Amino acid sequence: MKPFDREMLQRVDGEPEAQIQEIADEFRRGFEAVGRIGRPGVTVFGSARVREGSEVYDSARRTGDLLVRSGFAVVTGGGPGVMEAANRGAKEADGVSVGFNIILPHEQELNSYVDIGVSFEHFYARKVMLVKAAEGFIIYPGGFGTHDELFEALTLIQTAKVEHFPVILMGRRHWKPMMDWITGLVGRYIASEDLDLLELVDTPEEAVAQVVACFRRECAHELGATRAIG
């Protein structure tokens, strides 16, 4: 793998045109892939370390299935674990299964359940596609990458850079310590209404029902137009 991001950040001389063109090409391929989805999508995030047969894997697989049956495409980061499980559920339900993969030093590859797939060298191009394709986020337990994606979505919504689509945390017990910490920020670093950006659920059925309800009443448009920035 060529370390394009590191090379660009460390570069002090020379012509940047080739690197800029590489980034532009990634955005173009990503936008073209989003254009092929053909229906509203929901992006599912979570750990790549989750294994088949685990409770989290089975839940994500069920979520993919229910999203397809509700008329949505399933979008993930295209890798293993939770991503594979959600794509698998979508594929098994004969739906649209999308993966926006990131090329990493350990050679992460697109999982075998992706119909529309793009592999990116640059995280920032990939992140744009994961948001652009989404009418909602469903977020399973995960590590640094999952939390990065979660807080990026919250920042985009809180600053009105995107509409207020549902951001749903799967597993109340897992997410409670983080929610307690966030609640402690209210009045000092965030506004009380910022807590409304997150919903906690325990089952795929709850998660998909919230996405469907918001989509049907166009709540993202309503909230995006009326919410004050805290």
Residue, then its C-alpha position, 0 to 999 in steps of 0.5 A: m500500500k502506498p502511504f498517500d495520506r502520510e506522504m501528502l502531510q509530510r511533503v515539503d516541496g515538489e508538485p502536488e498535482a498528482q496527489i490532488q488528482e488521486i484524491a479527486d478520482e476517489f471522490r468521483r468513484g465514490f459519488e458515482a457509486v452512491g449514484r448507483i444505489g438507487r434508493p435511500g440508504v442506512t449506514v451501519f457502523g461497528s467493529a471489524r473484530v466481531r466474529e460470526g456466531s457472536e450476538v453482535y454479528d447476529s444482530a447486525r445481520r438481522t439489522g441488514d435484513l430488516l433494513v432491506r425489507s423496509g425499503f433501504a439499501v445497507v451501507t457499511g465500511g465494507g470490511p469484516g465484523v459488523m460490516e460484513a454481518a450487515n452486508r450479509g443480511a442485506k444480501e440474503a434479503d435480496g437487497v442493495s448491499v454497499g461497501f465503502n472500504i478503506i485500504l489499510p496496511h493489513e490489507q483489509e478487503l471488501n467482504s463477499y456480501v457487497d454488490i456496490g463496492v469502492s475501496f479508498e486510500h483516503f479516509y476523508a473521501r470514504k467518510v463523505m460517501l458513508v454520510k452522503a448515502a445515508e438517511g440514518f446511522i446505526i452504530y454497533p460497539g466498536g473501537f477508535g474507527t467506530h467512535d470517530e465515525l459516530f462523533e463526526a456524524l454528530t458534529l456534522i448534524q450539530t453544526a447543520k452541515v447535514e440534515h438531522f438524520p437518526v443516529i442510533l446506538m445499538g446496545r444500551r448497556h454498552w453505550k451507557p458509560m459514554m452517554d453518562w460522560i456526554t451528559g456530564l458535558v451539558g451546560r459546560y461544553i454542549a447544549s442540553e438539546d445535543l443529547d437529542l441527537l442520539e437514540l439508544v436501542d437494544t434490538p434491530e427491530e427498534a433501530v429500524a423502526q426509528v429509521v423508518a418513522c423518521f424517513r416517513r415523516e421527513c423528520a430530518h428535514e424538519l429538525g435540520a431546518t428548525r434546530a438551533i446550534g448549541 
